[in-house]
Amino acid sequence: MKVSVLIPAYNAEKYICRCLDSLLMQTFKNFELLIVNDGSTDNTQTLLENYANRFHDYHIFSIANGGSANARNMLLNEAQGEYVCFIDADDYVHPKYLEELVGEADREAADIVQCQFNIVHDQEGFFTDETLGKKQAFDRIGFYEYFCSKKGYLKVVVLWNKIFRRKLFDGITFPLKKAIDDEYVICQVIYNAKKIIEIDSVLYYYFMSPNSQMRSKPSLNRINRLEVIEEQMHFFVSIGYEHLRNMLLYRYYSSVVSLCTFVKHNYPNEIQIISDLEHKKRSWPRALLVKEIPLQDKLLLIARTIFPSLFHRIHQKFEKVK
C-alpha cells in the first residue's frame, strides 16, 4: 500500500460526505482510507458506513470519544502505507491532492511534501487551480528556520497540508487532551526527516466553520497555544538549535501579552493563571536582545506590551469582521 489517508471524525455529519467525495475523486488510487468515528453522537457512523463499498480499501473504527490525539494515535498504529497524510473530517482536498504529493515525494526522494491551502467558509465544495509549478527544497535545519519565520509558521505547524513517510512517526505519539495536539509533535517529526519539499499547488481546503477553534467562544484552552510554543522552544534547545528558540521569542512573548489581556478580560477570577502569565511577561525585554528577531518585530512587540488593551480591542474588532 502506497498511502494511508487518516481521518478522525467526531460529530461530522454536516461535512464528512464532502470530505469523502473529494477522496473518491482522487486521480491517484493506490491508497487506503482509515477513519476513526470518535464517539460521535450524530449520524456520522451511518454516513461512514454508506461509503463502505465505494472505496477499494476502506476501514472504519468506532471508539468511545477520546479526542483527536487518541484517534490519530490509533490510526497511525493501523496504517500500512509507505506514506501517511492527515485530513480533518470537515475539510476536503483537490482531486490531485494525492497524485501531486506522492509524485513529488517519489521524484525528489523527499520525506515530507507540503502543499498550499485555501481557507473556505462555504459548505459547498469548490476547487481552484492556483499553481505556478514552483517548488522549494529544504533540509531539516532550513525547514525549521522556515517554521520559525512569520511567513512559514502557520503552514509548517499543521499536519493536514502534507504527506509524510510513515516511518517519521516511529516512537512519536500525539499528546492526549490537548486542543492542538498536532502542533506538539510536528518538530519531532521534522527532526526525523532529511529532505522536505514545498510545492505551490493549492491542494487542501480548510473549512472555517463557526465552531472552528480559531473562531470559537472564549476558552482557557487558548493557553495551549502558549504551552506548545514553550515545548517547541525547549525542543530546539535540546537538539542544540538555540538560534531557532530565539526566532520563536517574538511569537512567544506576543502570545504571553495577548493571553494575559485575554484572561484578565474573560476570566478575571483565574488569579493563578494571570499571575503566571504576568511572571512570564516580565521577561519580554530579552526578545529585544536577540539578533534573530527583525527590528520591526521588536518595535511591534514593544507596542503590544505597552498598549495591550488597545491591541486586544483591535484584535476583537478584526475577529468580528472576519
N, C-alpha and C positions, 0 to 999 in steps of 0.2 A: 504494500500500500504506500502510495507516494505522499499523500497529505491527510492529516486528521483535522477536521474542522470541529471546533469545540464551542458549544453554546450553553451557558447556564440560563435557565428560563424560570422566572418567578412571576406569576400573575401577568402573563404576557399575551393574553388572548387578543388584545387590540392590535398587536403588531407582529406577532410571530408568523402569520401567514405571509406577510410581505417579505420578511426575512428569509423564510424557506423558499418562497417563489424565486427570490433572487439567486438562491443557490441552485435551484432547478435549471436556471438559465445559464449556468456556468459553461463556458466553452471548453474548459478543462474538466474531464470527467473522472480521473483517477483519484478519487478522494472518498474517505469515509466520513460520515456525519454523526457526531456523538452529542446528544443533548441530555442535560440533567433537568428534569422537572423538579425544582427545588421547593417542594411542598406547596405548590400553587393551590389557591382556594377558588379559582375561577375555572374557566373552560379550557385552560391551557393543555391539560392532558389529552382531552378528546381531540383537539385540533392537531396535536402532535401525532396521535395515532392515525389520523386521517391521511397523513403523508407517508405512512409506513411502506406502501407499495410503490411509491413514486421515486424513491432513491435506490440505487444499486446496493449501497452499504450504509444502513441506517440503524442507529441504536438509541433507544430511549431508556433512561434510568430515572426512576421515580423514588425520591427520598423525602424524609421529613425536612422541613425548612432549616437550613443551616448556614445560609448566606453564600454569596458568590465565591468566596475563597474556598470554602469547603467543596462547593460544586466543581470549581476549577481543579482542585487537587485530585478529585475523583476522576475527572475527565482525562487529566494527564496520565494517571495510572492506567487508564483503559486504552489510551491512544496507541495505535500500531503504525502510524505513518512515519516516514523519514522526516517530514516537516509537520509542524502544527501551526494553526492560526486560531485566533480567538475572535468570536463575533458576539456582540451583545444582542439579546433577543429583540430589542426594539429598533435595531439598526438594520441596514441592508447593504449589499455590495453590488458593484458593477459586474456585468456578465463576464468580463475579462479579469476579474479580481485574482482568481487562482492562476489563470494562464500567464498573466504578466509577472506575478510574484514568483511562481515556481520557475518560469522560464529564465528570469533574471538570476535567481539563486543557482540554477544549474549552469548557466553560461559563465557566471562570474565565480563559481565555487564559493558563494557567499554563505555565511552562517545566518545572517538576518537580512531581509529585504524590507524596506519601508516605503510605503506609498503616501500620497496626499489624501486628504479627506475634505468633504464638504459638510457643513452643519445644515440640517434641514429642519423645518418647523411644521411642514405639512405632512399629514398622514399618508398622502398619496405618494407613491414612489416615482422617482424620475432619475434619469441618468445624464451625465454630462461627459463630454469627450475633451476635457481640458488637459492637454499634454503637449509638451514641446519636444518630447523624445530625449530629454536630457536626464542624466543621472550623475550621482556623485558617490565616490568610493571612500570609505573610512576604515582606518584600523581602529582598534579598541580605544586608544587614547584620544584620537581625533573625534570619535563619536561621543565620548564622554564630554569633550570640550563643547561639542555641538549641543549636547544635552544641557550643559550648564549655561548656555547662552540664552538671552531673552528670545531670540529668533527660533531656537530649536526646542526649548524645554517642553512645550505643550505637545509637540509632535513626537518627541522621543519617549516621554514618560509613560505613554499609554501602550497597551498591548495590541489593540484591535486594528491598527493600520500596518501590521507587519506579518511576515511569515518567518518562523524560526526553525532551525534544525532541532528536532525533538531532544537530542542529547544535551542541548544547552541547559535544560531544566533538571538534569540529573542532580539529585541531592538538594533541590530547591523546592520549598513548599510555600504556598500563599498563607500569610498570617490570618488567623481567624478573627472575626468580629472587628474588622477594620473597614471603614467606609470606602476606602480607596486602596484595596489590597494589592492591585497590580503595581502601584507606584512604590510599594515596599520591596518588590523583587526585581524590578527592571534593571537596576545597577548590577545585581548579582548575575543576571542572565547575560548582560552585555560583557561582563568580565570573562565569560566562557567563550566569547566569540573572537575570531581572528579577523574576519572581513565582513563589513556591513555596507550595503548599497542602499542609497535613497534614490527613488525614481520620482519623476514629477507627475506621473499619471494620477488623476483623481479616481480612486477605486473603491473608497469606503464612504458611506453616508451615515453620519452620526445624527440621530434623531433627538432634537432638543424638545422633549415633552415638558408640559407644565410641572411634572413631578421629577424632572431630572435634578441631580444633585446641585448643578450649577444655578438652578432657579427655585430650589425648594425653600420652604419656610425656614426661618432662623433655627439653627440647631447647634448644640455643642459639639456635634460631630465635626464641625469645621476645625476643631482643634487637631484632628488627624492630619490636616494639611501641614501644620507646623511640625508635628511629630515625624512625618515622613521626610521632610527636608532635613531634620536633625539626623535621622537614620542615614540618609544619603551622605551627609557631610561626614559622619562618623565612618561610614564605609570607605569614603575616599581617603581619609586619614589612615585607615587600617591597611590600605594597599599602597600607601606611600605617595599618594597624589594630593598633596596639601594644596597645590595651586587650584585644584578643582573645588576643594572645600571653600577656598577664598572666593571663587567665582560665584558660589551659591550664597554668599553672605548678603548680597543685596536682596535677593528673594527671601532669605530667611528673616532679616530684620524688617522688611516691608510687611511680611506676614505677621510678625510679632506686633507691630504697631497697629495693623488693621484688626487683628484678633482682639487686642486689648480694648480698642474702641468698641468693637462688636459686642464683646461680652459685657462691658460696662453698660451699654445701651439696652441689651436684651436680657441679660442675666445678672442684674446688679447684686443679687444675694450670693453669687458664687465667689465669695471672698477669697478662698484659697487659690482658685484659678486666676483671678485678677491679680493676686499678689505674685504668683509665679510668673505671669506674663510681664508684670511691671519689673520684676527682678531681671528677666531676660532683656527687657527693653533698655535697661540702664547701660548695657554694654554696646549699644549700637554704634558709638563712635569708632569702634575697632574696624568697621567696614570702610571708614574713610582712610585708613592707613594702608590698605592692600592695593597693590598695583593692578590686580586683575579686574577691578571694578572701574568702568569708564567714569570720567569726570561728571558727565551729565547725569549718570545714575546716582552718584554721590550727592549731587545737588538736589536731585529728586528725593532722595532718602532724607536729607536734612529737612526739606519742606514737609514731607509726610510726617516726620517725627515732631516738628514744631507745631504743625496745624493738623493734628489727626482728625479732629471733629469735622473740619472743613472737607478733608479728603473723604471721610465716611459719608457725608451728605451728598457729595458729588457722585460717589460710587452708587449710593442708593437711587439717585435720580437716573443714573445711567442704566441700572438694572431694570427700572420701571419702563424705560424707553424701549429696551430690547424686546 
